[in-house]
Amino acid sequence: MANPKEFKYLKAFGKRVADIRRKRGLTQEQLAELADMTTLSLSYIEQGRRWPRLATIHRLADCLKVPISELFK
């Protein structure tokens, strides 16, 4: 289980991914398919329940057409 500070970052990261996804007009299902992952995994990331692997972060950024750093703002 994440400590409180880490949990805060985890939630913020997930919210950022979800916000960018919505701005791009994508559903979770569409982004998950583009990023070659399950909708459940994407949902857990967006809810702040799971940290994605580095390769997944890279794929998400590519699919959302943003630099990786944009996911961490």
Predicted model as a PDB file, atoms N, CA, C, CB and O in Angstrom, pLDDT in the B-factor column:
MODEL        1                                                                  
ATOM      1  N   MET A   1       0.848  -1.184   0.000  1.00 53.00           N  
ATOM      2  CA  MET A   1       0.000   0.000   0.000  1.00 53.00           C  
ATOM      3  C   MET A   1       0.889   1.242   0.000  1.00 53.00           C  
ATOM      4  CB  MET A   1      -0.962   0.002   1.227  1.00 53.00           C  
ATOM      5  O   MET A   1       1.916   1.293   0.677  1.00 53.00           O  
ATOM      6  N   ALA A   2       0.478   2.211  -0.755  1.00 63.00           N  
ATOM      7  CA  ALA A   2       1.243   3.448  -0.866  1.00 63.00           C  
ATOM      8  C   ALA A   2       1.108   4.278   0.403  1.00 63.00           C  
ATOM      9  CB  ALA A   2       0.783   4.259  -2.082  1.00 63.00           C  
ATOM     10  O   ALA A   2       0.062   4.278   1.052  1.00 63.00           O  
ATOM     11  N   ASN A   3       2.190   4.991   0.750  1.00 81.00           N  
ATOM     12  CA  ASN A   3       2.106   5.899   1.888  1.00 81.00           C  
ATOM     13  C   ASN A   3       1.281   7.116   1.453  1.00 81.00           C  
ATOM     14  CB  ASN A   3       3.542   6.325   2.392  1.00 81.00           C  
ATOM     15  O   ASN A   3       1.049   7.293   0.257  1.00 81.00           O  
ATOM     16  N   PRO A   4       0.833   7.955   2.388  1.00 82.00           N  
ATOM     17  CA  PRO A   4      -0.052   9.074   2.040  1.00 82.00           C  
ATOM     18  C   PRO A   4       0.502  10.015   0.973  1.00 82.00           C  
ATOM     19  CB  PRO A   4      -0.350   9.863   3.267  1.00 82.00           C  
ATOM     20  O   PRO A   4      -0.240  10.462   0.098  1.00 82.00           O  
ATOM     21  N   LYS A   5       1.793  10.320   1.036  1.00 83.00           N  
ATOM     22  CA  LYS A   5       2.385  11.228   0.047  1.00 83.00           C  
ATOM     23  C   LYS A   5       2.396  10.572  -1.330  1.00 83.00           C  
ATOM     24  CB  LYS A   5       3.822  11.631   0.462  1.00 83.00           C  
ATOM     25  O   LYS A   5       2.053  11.206  -2.328  1.00 83.00           O  
ATOM     26  N   GLU A   6       2.787   9.312  -1.382  1.00 86.00           N  
ATOM     27  CA  GLU A   6       2.811   8.592  -2.647  1.00 86.00           C  
ATOM     28  C   GLU A   6       1.395   8.451  -3.207  1.00 86.00           C  
ATOM     29  CB  GLU A   6       3.459   7.209  -2.466  1.00 86.00           C  
ATOM     30  O   GLU A   6       1.191   8.561  -4.416  1.00 86.00           O  
ATOM     31  N   PHE A   7       0.431   8.211  -2.344  1.00 89.00           N  
ATOM     32  CA  PHE A   7      -0.964   8.089  -2.750  1.00 89.00           C  
ATOM     33  C   PHE A   7      -1.440   9.381  -3.411  1.00 89.00           C  
ATOM     34  CB  PHE A   7      -1.851   7.747  -1.539  1.00 89.00           C  
ATOM     35  O   PHE A   7      -2.173   9.341  -4.400  1.00 89.00           O  
ATOM     36  N   LYS A   8      -1.028  10.516  -2.871  1.00 91.00           N  
ATOM     37  CA  LYS A   8      -1.382  11.825  -3.419  1.00 91.00           C  
ATOM     38  C   LYS A   8      -0.869  11.948  -4.855  1.00 91.00           C  
ATOM     39  CB  LYS A   8      -0.805  12.963  -2.538  1.00 91.00           C  
ATOM     40  O   LYS A   8      -1.602  12.400  -5.735  1.00 91.00           O  
ATOM     41  N   TYR A   9       0.382  11.550  -5.100  1.00 92.00           N  
ATOM     42  CA  TYR A   9       0.961  11.611  -6.438  1.00 92.00           C  
ATOM     43  C   TYR A   9       0.283  10.620  -7.385  1.00 92.00           C  
ATOM     44  CB  TYR A   9       2.463  11.334  -6.375  1.00 92.00           C  
ATOM     45  O   TYR A   9       0.052  10.917  -8.557  1.00 92.00           O  
ATOM     46  N   LEU A  10      -0.021   9.469  -6.866  1.00 93.00           N  
ATOM     47  CA  LEU A  10      -0.690   8.442  -7.659  1.00 93.00           C  
ATOM     48  C   LEU A  10      -2.051   8.934  -8.145  1.00 93.00           C  
ATOM     49  CB  LEU A  10      -0.852   7.153  -6.840  1.00 93.00           C  
ATOM     50  O   LEU A  10      -2.395   8.760  -9.314  1.00 93.00           O  
ATOM     51  N   LYS A  11      -2.819   9.544  -7.256  1.00 95.00           N  
ATOM     52  CA  LYS A  11      -4.132  10.093  -7.609  1.00 95.00           C  
ATOM     53  C   LYS A  11      -3.990  11.226  -8.619  1.00 95.00           C  
ATOM     54  CB  LYS A  11      -4.865  10.594  -6.351  1.00 95.00           C  
ATOM     55  O   LYS A  11      -4.764  11.303  -9.573  1.00 95.00           O  
ATOM     56  N   ALA A  12      -3.007  12.110  -8.421  1.00 95.00           N  
ATOM     57  CA  ALA A  12      -2.802  13.244  -9.325  1.00 95.00           C  
ATOM     58  C   ALA A  12      -2.406  12.761 -10.725  1.00 95.00           C  
ATOM     59  CB  ALA A  12      -1.719  14.191  -8.761  1.00 95.00           C  
ATOM     60  O   ALA A  12      -2.879  13.302 -11.725  1.00 95.00           O  
ATOM     61  N   PHE A  13      -1.551  11.758 -10.794  1.00 96.00           N  
ATOM     62  CA  PHE A  13      -1.148  11.209 -12.078  1.00 96.00           C  
ATOM     63  C   PHE A  13      -2.354  10.636 -12.813  1.00 96.00           C  
ATOM     64  CB  PHE A  13      -0.073  10.132 -11.890  1.00 96.00           C  
ATOM     65  O   PHE A  13      -2.559  10.914 -13.994  1.00 96.00           O  
ATOM     66  N   GLY A  14      -3.140   9.844 -12.116  1.00 97.00           N  
ATOM     67  CA  GLY A  14      -4.325   9.239 -12.722  1.00 97.00           C  
ATOM     68  C   GLY A  14      -5.321  10.269 -13.209  1.00 97.00           C  
ATOM     69  O   GLY A  14      -5.902  10.128 -14.285  1.00 97.00           O  
ATOM     70  N   LYS A  15      -5.517  11.309 -12.409  1.00 97.00           N  
ATOM     71  CA  LYS A  15      -6.439  12.380 -12.801  1.00 97.00           C  
ATOM     72  C   LYS A  15      -5.933  13.080 -14.049  1.00 97.00           C  
ATOM     73  CB  LYS A  15      -6.618  13.395 -11.657  1.00 97.00           C  
ATOM     74  O   LYS A  15      -6.718  13.430 -14.929  1.00 97.00           O  
ATOM     75  N   ARG A  16      -4.630  13.287 -14.129  1.00 97.00           N  
ATOM     76  CA  ARG A  16      -4.047  13.951 -15.289  1.00 97.00           C  
ATOM     77  C   ARG A  16      -4.245  13.120 -16.559  1.00 97.00           C  
ATOM     78  CB  ARG A  16      -2.554  14.213 -15.056  1.00 97.00           C  
ATOM     79  O   ARG A  16      -4.605  13.656 -17.607  1.00 97.00           O  
ATOM     80  N   VAL A  17      -4.011  11.830 -16.463  1.00 98.00           N  
ATOM     81  CA  VAL A  17      -4.222  10.942 -17.619  1.00 98.00           C  
ATOM     82  C   VAL A  17      -5.686  11.020 -18.054  1.00 98.00           C  
ATOM     83  CB  VAL A  17      -3.829   9.463 -17.273  1.00 98.00           C  
ATOM     84  O   VAL A  17      -5.970  11.160 -19.243  1.00 98.00           O  
ATOM     85  N   ALA A  18      -6.603  10.933 -17.112  1.00 98.00           N  
ATOM     86  CA  ALA A  18      -8.037  10.978 -17.434  1.00 98.00           C  
ATOM     87  C   ALA A  18      -8.422  12.315 -18.062  1.00 98.00           C  
ATOM     88  CB  ALA A  18      -8.878  10.734 -16.169  1.00 98.00           C  
ATOM     89  O   ALA A  18      -9.187  12.351 -19.026  1.00 98.00           O  
ATOM     90  N   ASP A  19      -7.898  13.407 -17.525  1.00 98.00           N  
ATOM     91  CA  ASP A  19      -8.219  14.735 -18.068  1.00 98.00           C  
ATOM     92  C   ASP A  19      -7.747  14.879 -19.512  1.00 98.00           C  
ATOM     93  CB  ASP A  19      -7.585  15.830 -17.204  1.00 98.00           C  
ATOM     94  O   ASP A  19      -8.484  15.369 -20.368  1.00 98.00           O  
ATOM     95  N   ILE A  20      -6.524  14.453 -19.774  1.00 98.00           N  
ATOM     96  CA  ILE A  20      -5.983  14.557 -21.136  1.00 98.00           C  
ATOM     97  C   ILE A  20      -6.769  13.642 -22.074  1.00 98.00           C  
ATOM     98  CB  ILE A  20      -4.468  14.191 -21.161  1.00 98.00           C  
ATOM     99  O   ILE A  20      -7.071  14.019 -23.206  1.00 98.00           O  
ATOM    100  N   ARG A  21      -7.099  12.441 -21.600  1.00 98.00           N  
ATOM    101  CA  ARG A  21      -7.877  11.501 -22.422  1.00 98.00           C  
ATOM    102  C   ARG A  21      -9.208  12.130 -22.821  1.00 98.00           C  
ATOM    103  CB  ARG A  21      -8.119  10.170 -21.659  1.00 98.00           C  
ATOM    104  O   ARG A  21      -9.611  12.063 -23.982  1.00 98.00           O  
ATOM    105  N   ARG A  22      -9.878  12.733 -21.865  1.00 98.00           N  
ATOM    106  CA  ARG A  22     -11.176  13.360 -22.155  1.00 98.00           C  
ATOM    107  C   ARG A  22     -11.020  14.526 -23.132  1.00 98.00           C  
ATOM    108  CB  ARG A  22     -11.838  13.850 -20.853  1.00 98.00           C  
ATOM    109  O   ARG A  22     -11.836  14.687 -24.040  1.00 98.00           O  
ATOM    110  N   LYS A  23      -9.978  15.338 -22.950  1.00 97.00           N  
ATOM    111  CA  LYS A  23      -9.731  16.462 -23.866  1.00 97.00           C  
ATOM    112  C   LYS A  23      -9.483  15.977 -25.287  1.00 97.00           C  
ATOM    113  CB  LYS A  23      -8.536  17.290 -23.386  1.00 97.00           C  
ATOM    114  O   LYS A  23      -9.795  16.680 -26.248  1.00 97.00           O  
ATOM    115  N   ARG A  24      -8.933  14.796 -25.421  1.00 97.00           N  
ATOM    116  CA  ARG A  24      -8.674  14.210 -26.746  1.00 97.00           C  
ATOM    117  C   ARG A  24      -9.931  13.524 -27.302  1.00 97.00           C  
ATOM    118  CB  ARG A  24      -7.509  13.193 -26.665  1.00 97.00           C  
ATOM    119  O   ARG A  24      -9.930  13.043 -28.435  1.00 97.00           O  
ATOM    120  N   GLY A  25     -10.993  13.486 -26.503  1.00 98.00           N  
ATOM    121  CA  GLY A  25     -12.252  12.895 -26.959  1.00 98.00           C  
ATOM    122  C   GLY A  25     -12.234  11.383 -27.014  1.00 98.00           C  
ATOM    123  O   GLY A  25     -12.946  10.772 -27.810  1.00 98.00           O  
ATOM    124  N   LEU A  26     -11.412  10.776 -26.159  1.00 98.00           N  
ATOM    125  CA  LEU A  26     -11.295   9.317 -26.140  1.00 98.00           C  
ATOM    126  C   LEU A  26     -12.011   8.730 -24.932  1.00 98.00           C  
ATOM    127  CB  LEU A  26      -9.821   8.898 -26.133  1.00 98.00           C  
ATOM    128  O   LEU A  26     -12.036   9.330 -23.857  1.00 98.00           O  
ATOM    129  N   THR A  27     -12.582   7.568 -25.118  1.00 98.00           N  
ATOM    130  CA  THR A  27     -13.129   6.816 -23.987  1.00 98.00           C  
ATOM    131  C   THR A  27     -11.996   5.988 -23.387  1.00 98.00           C  
ATOM    132  CB  THR A  27     -14.334   5.899 -24.429  1.00 98.00           C  
ATOM    133  O   THR A  27     -10.929   5.856 -23.987  1.00 98.00           O  
ATOM    134  N   GLN A  28     -12.230   5.441 -22.217  1.00 98.00           N  
ATOM    135  CA  GLN A  28     -11.232   4.546 -21.621  1.00 98.00           C  
ATOM    136  C   GLN A  28     -10.985   3.357 -22.537  1.00 98.00           C  
ATOM    137  CB  GLN A  28     -11.690   4.063 -20.226  1.00 98.00           C  
ATOM    138  O   GLN A  28      -9.847   2.923 -22.715  1.00 98.00           O  
ATOM    139  N   GLU A  29     -12.053   2.838 -23.110  1.00 98.00           N  
ATOM    140  CA  GLU A  29     -11.925   1.675 -23.991  1.00 98.00           C  
ATOM    141  C   GLU A  29     -11.048   1.991 -25.201  1.00 98.00           C  
ATOM    142  CB  GLU A  29     -13.309   1.202 -24.455  1.00 98.00           C  
ATOM    143  O   GLU A  29     -10.207   1.182 -25.591  1.00 98.00           O  
ATOM    144  N   GLN A  30     -11.245   3.164 -25.790  1.00 98.00           N  
ATOM    145  CA  GLN A  30     -10.457   3.548 -26.960  1.00 98.00           C  
ATOM    146  C   GLN A  30      -8.983   3.737 -26.616  1.00 98.00           C  
ATOM    147  CB  GLN A  30     -11.011   4.827 -27.567  1.00 98.00           C  
ATOM    148  O   GLN A  30      -8.109   3.245 -27.330  1.00 98.00           O  
ATOM    149  N   LEU A  31      -8.705   4.450 -25.523  1.00 98.00           N  
ATOM    150  CA  LEU A  31      -7.314   4.662 -25.135  1.00 98.00           C  
ATOM    151  C   LEU A  31      -6.653   3.345 -24.750  1.00 98.00           C  
ATOM    152  CB  LEU A  31      -7.227   5.656 -23.973  1.00 98.00           C  
ATOM    153  O   LEU A  31      -5.500   3.103 -25.107  1.00 98.00           O  
ATOM    154  N   ALA A  32      -7.359   2.508 -24.040  1.00 98.00           N  
ATOM    155  CA  ALA A  32      -6.798   1.212 -23.648  1.00 98.00           C  
ATOM    156  C   ALA A  32      -6.431   0.397 -24.884  1.00 98.00           C  
ATOM    157  CB  ALA A  32      -7.797   0.429 -22.769  1.00 98.00           C  
ATOM    158  O   ALA A  32      -5.375  -0.235 -24.922  1.00 98.00           O  
ATOM    159  N   GLU A  33      -7.291   0.410 -25.883  1.00 98.00           N  
ATOM    160  CA  GLU A  33      -7.003  -0.335 -27.107  1.00 98.00           C  
ATOM    161  C   GLU A  33      -5.783   0.245 -27.821  1.00 98.00           C  
ATOM    162  CB  GLU A  33      -8.223  -0.322 -28.042  1.00 98.00           C  
ATOM    163  O   GLU A  33      -4.906  -0.496 -28.266  1.00 98.00           O  
ATOM    164  N   LEU A  34      -5.733   1.568 -27.928  1.00 97.00           N  
ATOM    165  CA  LEU A  34      -4.586   2.220 -28.573  1.00 97.00           C  
ATOM    166  C   LEU A  34      -3.278   1.916 -27.839  1.00 97.00           C  
ATOM    167  CB  LEU A  34      -4.807   3.737 -28.637  1.00 97.00           C  
ATOM    168  O   LEU A  34      -2.235   1.729 -28.465  1.00 97.00           O  
ATOM    169  N   ALA A  35      -3.344   1.870 -26.512  1.00 97.00           N  
ATOM    170  CA  ALA A  35      -2.147   1.653 -25.690  1.00 97.00           C  
ATOM    171  C   ALA A  35      -1.862   0.174 -25.449  1.00 97.00           C  
ATOM    172  CB  ALA A  35      -2.300   2.362 -24.358  1.00 97.00           C  
ATOM    173  O   ALA A  35      -0.932  -0.174 -24.721  1.00 97.00           O  
ATOM    174  N   ASP A  36      -2.663  -0.691 -26.060  1.00 97.00           N  
ATOM    175  CA  ASP A  36      -2.486  -2.146 -25.927  1.00 97.00           C  
ATOM    176  C   ASP A  36      -2.507  -2.589 -24.466  1.00 97.00           C  
ATOM    177  CB  ASP A  36      -1.170  -2.581 -26.577  1.00 97.00           C  
ATOM    178  O   ASP A  36      -1.598  -3.266 -23.986  1.00 97.00           O  
ATOM    179  N   MET A  37      -3.568  -2.187 -23.780  1.00 97.00           N  
ATOM    180  CA  MET A  37      -3.749  -2.573 -22.385  1.00 97.00           C  
ATOM    181  C   MET A  37      -5.228  -2.829 -22.152  1.00 97.00           C  
ATOM    182  CB  MET A  37      -3.207  -1.476 -21.414  1.00 97.00           C  
ATOM    183  O   MET A  37      -6.057  -2.517 -23.006  1.00 97.00           O  
ATOM    184  N   THR A  38      -5.557  -3.391 -21.010  1.00 98.00           N  
ATOM    185  CA  THR A  38      -6.961  -3.636 -20.719  1.00 98.00           C  
ATOM    186  C   THR A  38      -7.616  -2.365 -20.192  1.00 98.00           C  
ATOM    187  CB  THR A  38      -7.115  -4.783 -19.706  1.00 98.00           C  
ATOM    188  O   THR A  38      -6.961  -1.494 -19.619  1.00 98.00           O  
ATOM    189  N   THR A  39      -8.917  -2.287 -20.402  1.00 98.00           N  
ATOM    190  CA  THR A  39      -9.676  -1.150 -19.884  1.00 98.00           C  
ATOM    191  C   THR A  39      -9.586  -1.121 -18.363  1.00 98.00           C  
ATOM    192  CB  THR A  39     -11.153  -1.219 -20.340  1.00 98.00           C  
ATOM    193  O   THR A  39      -9.514  -0.047 -17.766  1.00 98.00           O  
ATOM    194  N   LEU A  40      -9.591  -2.282 -17.739  1.00 98.00           N  
ATOM    195  CA  LEU A  40      -9.497  -2.353 -16.279  1.00 98.00           C  
ATOM    196  C   LEU A  40      -8.177  -1.761 -15.789  1.00 98.00           C  
ATOM    197  CB  LEU A  40      -9.633  -3.810 -15.802  1.00 98.00           C  
ATOM    198  O   LEU A  40      -8.161  -1.019 -14.807  1.00 98.00           O  
ATOM    199  N   SER A  41      -7.083  -2.078 -16.454  1.00 98.00           N  
ATOM    200  CA  SER A  41      -5.782  -1.523 -16.056  1.00 98.00           C  
ATOM    201  C   SER A  41      -5.775  -0.011 -16.177  1.00 98.00           C  
ATOM    202  CB  SER A  41      -4.656  -2.119 -16.908  1.00 98.00           C  
ATOM    203  O   SER A  41      -5.287   0.685 -15.286  1.00 98.00           O  
ATOM    204  N   LEU A  42      -6.314   0.503 -17.277  1.00 98.00           N  
ATOM    205  CA  LEU A  42      -6.384   1.954 -17.457  1.00 98.00           C  
ATOM    206  C   LEU A  42      -7.269   2.579 -16.386  1.00 98.00           C  
ATOM    207  CB  LEU A  42      -6.916   2.303 -18.861  1.00 98.00           C  
ATOM    208  O   LEU A  42      -6.947   3.637 -15.846  1.00 98.00           O  
ATOM    209  N   SER A  43      -8.361   1.936 -16.088  1.00 98.00           N  
ATOM    210  CA  SER A  43      -9.266   2.436 -15.050  1.00 98.00           C  
ATOM    211  C   SER A  43      -8.549   2.521 -13.703  1.00 98.00           C  
ATOM    212  CB  SER A  43     -10.508   1.529 -14.935  1.00 98.00           C  
ATOM    213  O   SER A  43      -8.687   3.515 -12.990  1.00 98.00           O  
ATOM    214  N   TYR A  44      -7.791   1.493 -13.352  1.00 97.00           N  
ATOM    215  CA  TYR A  44      -7.038   1.506 -12.089  1.00 97.00           C  
ATOM    216  C   TYR A  44      -6.011   2.637 -12.063  1.00 97.00           C  
ATOM    217  CB  TYR A  44      -6.332   0.158 -11.875  1.00 97.00           C  
ATOM    218  O   TYR A  44      -5.816   3.278 -11.030  1.00 97.00           O  
ATOM    219  N   ILE A  45      -5.361   2.880 -13.192  1.00 97.00           N  
ATOM    220  CA  ILE A  45      -4.390   3.974 -13.266  1.00 97.00           C  
ATOM    221  C   ILE A  45      -5.097   5.306 -13.060  1.00 97.00           C  
ATOM    222  CB  ILE A  45      -3.646   3.960 -14.624  1.00 97.00           C  
ATOM    223  O   ILE A  45      -4.648   6.137 -12.270  1.00 97.00           O  
ATOM    224  N   GLU A  46      -6.205   5.508 -13.770  1.00 97.00           N  
ATOM    225  CA  GLU A  46      -6.927   6.776 -13.673  1.00 97.00           C  
ATOM    226  C   GLU A  46      -7.532   7.004 -12.288  1.00 97.00           C  
ATOM    227  CB  GLU A  46      -8.021   6.825 -14.717  1.00 97.00           C  
ATOM    228  O   GLU A  46      -7.691   8.149 -11.864  1.00 97.00           O  
ATOM    229  N   GLN A  47      -7.863   5.941 -11.591  1.00 96.00           N  
ATOM    230  CA  GLN A  47      -8.415   6.051 -10.244  1.00 96.00           C  
ATOM    231  C   GLN A  47      -7.326   6.233  -9.186  1.00 96.00           C  
ATOM    232  CB  GLN A  47      -9.242   4.820  -9.923  1.00 96.00           C  
ATOM    233  O   GLN A  47      -7.624   6.475  -8.016  1.00 96.00           O  
ATOM    234  N   GLY A  48      -6.076   6.117  -9.599  1.00 94.00           N  
ATOM    235  CA  GLY A  48      -4.983   6.227  -8.641  1.00 94.00           C  
ATOM    236  C   GLY A  48      -4.823   4.978  -7.799  1.00 94.00           C  
ATOM    237  O   GLY A  48      -4.354   5.042  -6.663  1.00 94.00           O  
ATOM    238  N   ARG A  49      -5.208   3.852  -8.351  1.00 93.00           N  
ATOM    239  CA  ARG A  49      -5.108   2.585  -7.621  1.00 93.00           C  
ATOM    240  C   ARG A  49      -3.887   1.764  -8.021  1.00 93.00           C  
ATOM    241  CB  ARG A  49      -6.356   1.767  -7.843  1.00 93.00           C  
ATOM    242  O   ARG A  49      -3.539   0.790  -7.354  1.00 93.00           O  
ATOM    243  N   ARG A  50      -3.232   2.170  -9.128  1.00 93.00           N  
ATOM    244  CA  ARG A  50      -2.090   1.389  -9.613  1.00 93.00           C  
ATOM    245  C   ARG A  50      -1.119   2.308 -10.349  1.00 93.00           C  
ATOM    246  CB  ARG A  50      -2.561   0.233 -10.542  1.00 93.00           C  
ATOM    247  O   ARG A  50      -1.524   3.137 -11.164  1.00 93.00           O  
ATOM    248  N   TRP A  51       0.178   2.145 -10.045  1.00 92.00           N  
ATOM    249  CA  TRP A  51       1.206   2.844 -10.811  1.00 92.00           C  
ATOM    250  C   TRP A  51       1.452   2.062 -12.087  1.00 92.00           C  
ATOM    251  CB  TRP A  51       2.526   3.009  -9.987  1.00 92.00           C  
ATOM    252  O   TRP A  51       1.606   0.842 -12.042  1.00 92.00           O  
ATOM    253  N   PRO A  52       1.493   2.749 -13.236  1.00 95.00           N  
ATOM    254  CA  PRO A  52       1.819   2.049 -14.477  1.00 95.00           C  
ATOM    255  C   PRO A  52       3.322   1.827 -14.595  1.00 95.00           C  
ATOM    256  CB  PRO A  52       1.304   2.836 -15.688  1.00 95.00           C  
ATOM    257  O   PRO A  52       4.117   2.550 -13.995  1.00 95.00           O  
ATOM    258  N   ARG A  53       3.693   0.834 -15.365  1.00 96.00           N  
ATOM    259  CA  ARG A  53       5.102   0.604 -15.656  1.00 96.00           C  
ATOM    260  C   ARG A  53       5.592   1.705 -16.585  1.00 96.00           C  
ATOM    261  CB  ARG A  53       5.326  -0.803 -16.289  1.00 96.00           C  
ATOM    262  O   ARG A  53       4.787   2.368 -17.239  1.00 96.00           O  
ATOM    263  N   LEU A  54       6.880   1.901 -16.649  1.00 96.00           N  
ATOM    264  CA  LEU A  54       7.465   2.945 -17.474  1.00 96.00           C  
ATOM    265  C   LEU A  54       7.062   2.786 -18.943  1.00 96.00           C  
ATOM    266  CB  LEU A  54       8.985   2.930 -17.338  1.00 96.00           C  
ATOM    267  O   LEU A  54       6.733   3.772 -19.603  1.00 96.00           O  
ATOM    268  N   ALA A  55       7.086   1.567 -19.451  1.00 97.00           N  
ATOM    269  CA  ALA A  55       6.691   1.332 -20.844  1.00 97.00           C  
ATOM    270  C   ALA A  55       5.235   1.739 -21.077  1.00 97.00           C  
ATOM    271  CB  ALA A  55       6.892  -0.150 -21.216  1.00 97.00           C  
ATOM    272  O   ALA A  55       4.895   2.244 -22.147  1.00 97.00           O  
ATOM    273  N   THR A  56       4.385   1.521 -20.089  1.00 97.00           N  
ATOM    274  CA  THR A  56       2.977   1.901 -20.204  1.00 97.00           C  
ATOM    275  C   THR A  56       2.828   3.416 -20.213  1.00 97.00           C  
ATOM    276  CB  THR A  56       2.158   1.295 -19.055  1.00 97.00           C  
ATOM    277  O   THR A  56       2.028   3.958 -20.975  1.00 97.00           O  
ATOM    278  N   ILE A  57       3.591   4.098 -19.374  1.00 97.00           N  
ATOM    279  CA  ILE A  57       3.565   5.561 -19.355  1.00 97.00           C  
ATOM    280  C   ILE A  57       3.969   6.090 -20.731  1.00 97.00           C  
ATOM    281  CB  ILE A  57       4.511   6.122 -18.247  1.00 97.00           C  
ATOM    282  O   ILE A  57       3.354   7.023 -21.248  1.00 97.00           O  
ATOM    283  N   HIS A  58       4.984   5.503 -21.309  1.00 97.00           N  
ATOM    284  CA  HIS A  58       5.449   5.915 -22.631  1.00 97.00           C  
ATOM    285  C   HIS A  58       4.345   5.698 -23.673  1.00 97.00           C  
ATOM    286  CB  HIS A  58       6.727   5.133 -23.024  1.00 97.00           C  
ATOM    287  O   HIS A  58       4.085   6.585 -24.486  1.00 97.00           O  
ATOM    288  N   ARG A  59       3.699   4.537 -23.657  1.00 97.00           N  
ATOM    289  CA  ARG A  59       2.624   4.250 -24.615  1.00 97.00           C  
ATOM    290  C   ARG A  59       1.449   5.204 -24.433  1.00 97.00           C  
ATOM    291  CB  ARG A  59       2.147   2.800 -24.465  1.00 97.00           C  
ATOM    292  O   ARG A  59       0.878   5.683 -25.413  1.00 97.00           O  
ATOM    293  N   LEU A  60       1.086   5.481 -23.181  1.00 98.00           N  
ATOM    294  CA  LEU A  60      -0.020   6.412 -22.928  1.00 98.00           C  
ATOM    295  C   LEU A  60       0.292   7.792 -23.488  1.00 98.00           C  
ATOM    296  CB  LEU A  60      -0.309   6.510 -21.422  1.00 98.00           C  
ATOM    297  O   LEU A  60      -0.555   8.409 -24.134  1.00 98.00           O  
ATOM    298  N   ALA A  61       1.500   8.273 -23.243  1.00 98.00           N  
ATOM    299  CA  ALA A  61       1.896   9.587 -23.758  1.00 98.00           C  
ATOM    300  C   ALA A  61       1.851   9.599 -25.285  1.00 98.00           C  
ATOM    301  CB  ALA A  61       3.310   9.961 -23.261  1.00 98.00           C  
ATOM    302  O   ALA A  61       1.359  10.553 -25.888  1.00 98.00           O  
ATOM    303  N   ASP A  62       2.358   8.553 -25.899  1.00 97.00           N  
ATOM    304  CA  ASP A  62       2.323   8.466 -27.365  1.00 97.00           C  
ATOM    305  C   ASP A  62       0.891   8.482 -27.886  1.00 97.00           C  
ATOM    306  CB  ASP A  62       3.039   7.195 -27.843  1.00 97.00           C  
ATOM    307  O   ASP A  62       0.580   9.209 -28.829  1.00 97.00           O  
ATOM    308  N   CYS A  63       0.037   7.699 -27.287  1.00 97.00           N  
ATOM    309  CA  CYS A  63      -1.360   7.605 -27.734  1.00 97.00           C  
ATOM    310  C   CYS A  63      -2.115   8.911 -27.506  1.00 97.00           C  
ATOM    311  CB  CYS A  63      -2.072   6.464 -27.007  1.00 97.00           C  
ATOM    312  O   CYS A  63      -3.007   9.262 -28.278  1.00 97.00           O  
ATOM    313  N   LEU A  64      -1.758   9.618 -26.452  1.00 98.00           N  
ATOM    314  CA  LEU A  64      -2.414  10.890 -26.145  1.00 98.00           C  
ATOM    315  C   LEU A  64      -1.744  12.063 -26.868  1.00 98.00           C  
ATOM    316  CB  LEU A  64      -2.402  11.135 -24.634  1.00 98.00           C  
ATOM    317  O   LEU A  64      -2.211  13.200 -26.802  1.00 98.00           O  
ATOM    318  N   LYS A  65      -0.634  11.761 -27.563  1.00 97.00           N  
ATOM    319  CA  LYS A  65       0.118  12.768 -28.328  1.00 97.00           C  
ATOM    320  C   LYS A  65       0.603  13.927 -27.452  1.00 97.00           C  
ATOM    321  CB  LYS A  65      -0.749  13.313 -29.460  1.00 97.00           C  
ATOM    322  O   LYS A  65       0.469  15.102 -27.795  1.00 97.00           O  
ATOM    323  N   VAL A  66       1.170  13.542 -26.310  1.00 98.00           N  
ATOM    324  CA  VAL A  66       1.760  14.524 -25.396  1.00 98.00           C  
ATOM    325  C   VAL A  66       3.137  14.020 -24.966  1.00 98.00           C  
ATOM    326  CB  VAL A  66       0.835  14.769 -24.149  1.00 98.00           C  
ATOM    327  O   VAL A  66       3.393  12.816 -24.987  1.00 98.00           O  
ATOM    328  N   PRO A  67       4.028  14.942 -24.574  1.00 97.00           N  
ATOM    329  CA  PRO A  67       5.297  14.486 -23.999  1.00 97.00           C  
ATOM    330  C   PRO A  67       5.028  13.790 -22.658  1.00 97.00           C  
ATOM    331  CB  PRO A  67       6.287  15.686 -23.811  1.00 97.00           C  
ATOM    332  O   PRO A  67       4.055  14.106 -21.974  1.00 97.00           O  
ATOM    333  N   ILE A  68       5.867  12.874 -22.300  1.00 96.00           N  
ATOM    334  CA  ILE A  68       5.698  12.157 -21.023  1.00 96.00           C  
ATOM    335  C   ILE A  68       5.577  13.144 -19.861  1.00 96.00           C  
ATOM    336  CB  ILE A  68       6.886  11.192 -20.778  1.00 96.00           C  
ATOM    337  O   ILE A  68       4.780  12.941 -18.945  1.00 96.00           O  
ATOM    338  N   SER A  69       6.366  14.200 -19.906  1.00 96.00           N  
ATOM    339  CA  SER A  69       6.341  15.178 -18.803  1.00 96.00           C  
ATOM    340  C   SER A  69       4.957  15.779 -18.590  1.00 96.00           C  
ATOM    341  CB  SER A  69       7.339  16.296 -19.070  1.00 96.00           C  
ATOM    342  O   SER A  69       4.623  16.173 -17.473  1.00 96.00           O  
ATOM    343  N   GLU A  70       4.153  15.855 -19.639  1.00 96.00           N  
ATOM    344  CA  GLU A  70       2.804  16.425 -19.538  1.00 96.00           C  
ATOM    345  C   GLU A  70       1.905  15.579 -18.618  1.00 96.00           C  
ATOM    346  CB  GLU A  70       2.169  16.536 -20.943  1.00 96.00           C  
ATOM    347  O   GLU A  70       0.975  16.100 -18.002  1.00 96.00           O  
ATOM    348  N   LEU A  71       2.185  14.300 -18.533  1.00 95.00           N  
ATOM    349  CA  LEU A  71       1.389  13.417 -17.676  1.00 95.00           C  
ATOM    350  C   LEU A  71       1.670  13.656 -16.195  1.00 95.00           C  
ATOM    351  CB  LEU A  71       1.666  11.959 -18.024  1.00 95.00           C  
ATOM    352  O   LEU A  71       0.884  13.254 -15.336  1.00 95.00           O  
ATOM    353  N   PHE A  72       2.786  14.308 -15.900  1.00 92.00           N  
ATOM    354  CA  PHE A  72       3.184  14.518 -14.504  1.00 92.00           C  
ATOM    355  C   PHE A  72       2.976  15.935 -14.012  1.00 92.00           C  
ATOM    356  CB  PHE A  72       4.614  14.153 -14.330  1.00 92.00           C  
ATOM    357  O   PHE A  72       3.390  16.261 -12.900  1.00 92.00           O  
ATOM    358  N   LYS A  73       2.348  16.786 -14.807  1.00 88.00           N  
ATOM    359  CA  LYS A  73       2.125  18.175 -14.385  1.00 88.00           C  
ATOM    360  C   LYS A  73       0.981  18.260 -13.412  1.00 88.00           C  
ATOM    361  CB  LYS A  73       1.850  19.073 -15.587  1.00 88.00           C  
ATOM    362  O   LYS A  73       0.646  19.350 -12.947  1.00 88.00           O  
TER     363      LYS A  73                                                      
ENDMDL                                                                          
END                                                                             
